[in-house]
Amino acid sequence: MTTTTEARPAFATAWETDILDAGAIQDELNKLWATLGGPRHGGQAPGEMVAEERYGGGQFMRANTLNLLAVADTDKHIRLIEETVRNLTDLQPSRTIILITRPTSDTDSNETHFDVRVELLESTTPKGEPSVRFEVVTIRSDGQTSGNLPSLVTPLLVAELSDFLWWPSGTFPRHTLFHDLLGIVDRLIVDSAQLGRDASGIDTLRSLLDYDSGAHLLGDFTWHRLSPWRQLLAQFFDPPNVQPCLDTIEQVSIAYADVRRDGSSGFPAALLTVGWLASRLNWEVIEQLERRRSGGWWAPLRARTGDHGREIELRLTPDTSPHAVFSLRKVQIIAGGDAPGQFTIERTDSDDLITSSESPSMPPVSRMVYARRPTDQRMLGAELQRFGRDRIFEEALALAAKLIP
């Protein structure tokens, strides 16, 4: 049984201003906490939920965990950020700062303008657990003032807490604000699917690992969506009598959603899957991807087996069928030689995957696996609890980038 958490506004205030004053925003937050009878400042131990006496009796928990910066440049991503933050279950940021950037409609105006809203949100669970209260500051700016936002929001970050940046759209590579914000955060969260069908998107993502000598930690929603695929592919080769097939793989074929349900692309997911397989099995990139006349991409890989190694054919094919609306549609691995076999995973709907395998050492096996696609709340919640590096992801990303022409 799943426990759901909903956040409702406790108190909020909003105003318009020509000058963004961090002190005024902090004063408003203090007033809201005072109205509730709660503390004006967090507890003494960063990373914990702090219990405080609630005005009128009982208790609530004040989040004292991390700062979350989230940037939206479309109505779609404004809704995504607000709904996701309000429905986080396992961990709430102490303070979420939502930056909404829009090109100004009056291109001749030199006036700065900000809309500011500060809120205290309260999360409750149906089990009657203590409420958790956390702060949300929303700043809407026009296009001309967005370049000043990093210096303006820095004083709003709660001291001694880690700072996370979530940029859910695919506009970050070409946005000046993104590169400016990288200088003030500890961890970056993106969704590589939003980068689209261009193969260079993965290389753009990999380049973020080199930013200032790799000082920033990177998380990717697409990598989370691939978790059941990685687990099931690995399980194919758990039986000892099937493991020899790993040394005779001849072909890897991946069908991906040309256009996902949200309008993004499954191509980055296909590249990351290849990167994961190749980095785990010590395969090398011989040549970069080439376009196939029939559509999709082709490239040779080399496995370090024996004195001479062996070549593996890689095929990446966009799927435009009505069922191909998620990241991956199908992954097939074919082994030959002395240990032949065929191993396939196919998504049938948002909840289920079908796996099938066949080799001389075992009879054909097919089964349906419940693998519901993770929600944005679940993926963001998982990323907010990760403070270290994901080296397997980084190695998969680095190898996938080598395939980019």
N, C-alpha and C positions, 0 to 999 in steps of 0.2 A: 504494500500500500504506500502510495507516494504522499508525502506531506507537502502541502502547498503553502506558500508565504505570499501575502499581499501587503504592499506598503500603501498607507493612506496618509495624506497630508495632515500633520498635526496643527501647524500654524505656518503661514506664508505671508510675505509682503513683496510688493513689486513697485518699481519706479523707473522713470526715464531720466537720463542725464547726459550732459555733454562731456563730463569728465569722470572717468572710472576711478573711484576712490576705494582702495582696498580697506582702508580704515572704516569707511562708512558701511561697507558690506559686513565687516566683522562686528561692528556695533549693532547692526540689525540682527545678526545671528545671536548675539548675546541677549538682545531684547526678547527674541523668540524663546530662548532657553529659560529666561527669567519668567516669562509668561507661563511656561509649563511648570515652573517650580523646580527645574532641573539645574545642573551645574553649568556654568558658563564655559568651562574648559573640560577637556577629556581627562581620563585617568592618567596614572603615572607610568603605565607599562604599555608601550606601543605594541600593536599586534594582538591585543586582547579585547574582549568585550568587558566593559566595566559596569558593574552593578551599582545603581544609585537609587536612593529612596525617591519614590515618586510623590509628587505633591498630592495630598489627600489620601495617602496610604498605598501599600503595595510596593512593587519594584518595577523598574525597567532597566534595560541594558543600553548603555551608550557605546556605539561602535568606536573603537580606538585602534583602527587597523591600518589603513593606507589612504592615500589621496588618489583619486581617479580623475584624470582629465579626459574628456570625450569631446570630439569635434564633429559637427554636422554641417554639411553645406547644401542639403536638400531637405524638403519636407519629409521624405521617406526616411532619411537617417535621423532626423529629429525624433520622429515617432519611435524608431527602433531603439535609440539610446534611452529615451524616457521610459518606455515600457520595459526594457531589459533591466535597467537599474532598479525600477520599482518592484520587480519580481524576482530579484536575487534571493536565493534561499539559504545557502550555506555561509555566506559572508557578505556583509555590507561595508562599503567603503566609509570611512569616517566622514569624508567630505568628497562629494562629486562636483566637479566644475564642468558644466556643459557649455562649450563655446559654439555658437551658431554664427557662421560667417556667410554673408550674402553680398554679391555685387550691388553697390548702390544704384538705385534707379535714376538718380539725378547725377549724371557724370560730371556736371559742371560745378557741383557743390563741393566746397572744401571744408564744410562743417563736420565735426565728428559727432557721432550719436551712438548711445548704448541703451538697450533695454535690459534691466537687471531684475531678477527675481530670486529671492532666497526662501528656502523651505526647510522645515524639519519634517522628515517622513518617519512614520512609525510602522514597523513590520510586526505582524502578529501571526501566530500559528494556531490552527484549530485545536491543538492539544493544550492550550492554555499556558504555554511557556511564556516567560517574561518577554515583553515587547522590546524591540531594538529600535532605537532612534538614531537617525543619521541626517547629515546636512546635504542639501543640493543647492548649488548656486548656478543659475543659468544666465549667461551673458550673451545677448544678441548684438552683433556689431555689423556695420556696413562694410563693404569691401575695402574702403580706404583706410579703415582703422585696424584691420585685422593684423597688420604688420607690427602694431604696438602691443598686441595682446600678451606675448610671452613676458615682457617686463611688467605688465600690469597684473597678470595673474600670479606671478611668482610669490608675492607677499601673501596670497590667499592660501597657499599650500601649508597644511599643518606641519609644524616643525617636527623633526625626528621620525617622521613616517615615510615609507617608501612611496615614490611617485610613479604612477602608471599612466600611460597615454594609450587611449583606444581611438583608432581612426577607422571606422567601419566601412567607409567608401573606398573606391579605388583611385581617388584623386591625389593621394598623398605624395606620389613621386614628383608631381609637378607643382606642388603647393608650397610657397615660401614659408607659410606658417608652420607647416609640418617640420621642416628642417630647423626652424628656430626653436620649436618646442622640444626637439630631440635633445637640446642642450640642457634641459632642466628636469628630465625624467630619467628614471632608472630602468623602466621596462616598456616595451612597445607591443601593442596588440593590434593585429590587422586581420584581414580576410583576403588571402591571395586570389580567391575566386573572383573578387571584384575587379581585379586587374584586367580581366577579359581574355580574349582569344589570342592576343599577341604573345608570342613565345618569349619576348624580351621581359615580360612581366616577372617571371621567376628570377631572371638575372637582376632585375631591379630589387627584388626582395632580398636576394643573396647579398647585394651590395650594402644593405643596411647592417649586415654583420661586420662590415669593415669600417663603419662610421666611427671615427676617432679611435682607431685601433681596437675595434670590437668591444667598446665600453658598454654598449647597450644590449640588453637581453630581448629576444624576439619570440613572440607567440603568434600562432596562425590558426584561425578558426578552421580552415580547410584541413589542416593536419589533424584536428580533433575529429572531423567527419570521417577521416580515413582510418580511425582506430579499429573498427570491426573488420575492415578489409585486411589490415596488417595482421590482426590476430588470426583470422581464418586462413590466410595464406601460410602463415607459419605453422598452423596446426596440420596442414596437409602433410608436412614433412616430419612430424613428431615420431611416427612409427619407425623403428629401426630399419624395417625392410623397405621403406620408401625413401629413406635418406640418400641412397646412392643416386636417385634421380636428380638431386641437386647438382651433381657433377656432369650431368648429360643434358641439361636444359639447352634447347636449340632455338626456341622462339618464345617471346612474350608479346601478347596482343592485348591492348587496352582500348575499350570503347568508352568514350566519355560524352557527357551531355554537351552538345554544341552550344545550347542556350539553357541554363538552369531555370527553374521556376521563377526565381527572382530577377531574371534577366542577365545574370552573371554567367561565367563560363566554367565548365568542368575540366578545361585543359590544364590549369595549374595542378589540379588533383591528380591527373594522369602523370604529369611530370614528377610530382613528389612521390608517387607510388613507384615509378621507375627508379628514382633516386634512392628510395629506401631499399628496394630489392638489390640494386647494384652495390650500394655501400655496405650492406650486410653480407653479401656473397663475394665481395672483393672483385667485382667486375670493373672493367675499365672502359672509358669512352674512347672509341677509335676515331669516329667522325661525328660531326654535328648533325643535327636533324636535317633531313631533306624532305621537301614536299612530294607527295605521291600524286601521280596523275589522277588516280581514282579518288583522291581526297585523303586528308590526314598527313601523317608524317612517318618517316622511316629512318632508322639509323642502325649501324652495327655496333655491338658491344663485344668485349673480349673478356672471357673468364680465365683466371690464372690457374688452369688445371693442366698438369703434366708439364713436359718440357716446352711445348709449343703453344699451349693454351688452345682455346677454341672460340669460335665466333658465335654470337647470339644475335638473332634478328629481332629488332624491336619495331613494333607497329603501333601507332597511336591513331585512332580513327574517331572522328566526330560522329555522334549518333543523333539524328534528328527525328527519331521515331517518337510517338506520343508518350512512350514510357520513359524516355531519356530526359528527365527533367531534374535529376539530382546530379551530384558531382560525377560519379562513375556509373556506368551501365553494366560493364562486364570486364573481367580480367581473366585471361586464359594463359596458362603456362604449359608448353609442350616440351617434353624430354624425349630423347631418342637414344641411339647407340645401344649399349649393353643394358641400360636401365631405362626403358621407355615408360612414358606415362603422360596422362593429360589431366590437368587440374584447372577447374573453372569456378568462378564466383560470379553470380549475376544478381542484380537488384531487380526485384519484381514490383515493389511499391515502397512507400516511405517507411514501412515497418519491417520488411522481410528481405532476406538474402537467400538464394539457393546455391548450395555448393555441390559440386560433383567431382569425383576423382576416379581414375581407372589406371591400373598398371598390372603387369604380369604377376606381381607378387601379392596382389589383393583383388578381390572382386569389385565390380563397379559399385560405387556408393554415392547416393544422392540424398540430401537432406535440406530442409528449410530451417533457417536460423532467424530468430527474432533479433533484429538489429535496428531498432528505431533510431532515426536520425536525431542527433542532439539538438536541443533548442539553443537559441542565442543566450538565454539565461544560464543554461548549464555550461556552455562553452566559456562565457565570460567569467562565471564563478570559478571554473577550474583554473583559468589563467590568472585570476586575482590571488589564487593560493599558491602560485608557483613563483618563487623568488630566485631560483637558480637557473642554470642553463639546461636546455634540452639538447644534448649533444647528438643524439640519434637524428632528431629533426634537422639540426644544423648540417650534419654530414649528408643527409638526404638532399637537402636544399643545395648544398655545394656541388654535389655530383649532378643533380638535375640541371644546374646552371651551365655545366660544361657542355650540355647538349644543345644549348641555344646558338643558332647560327648568327 
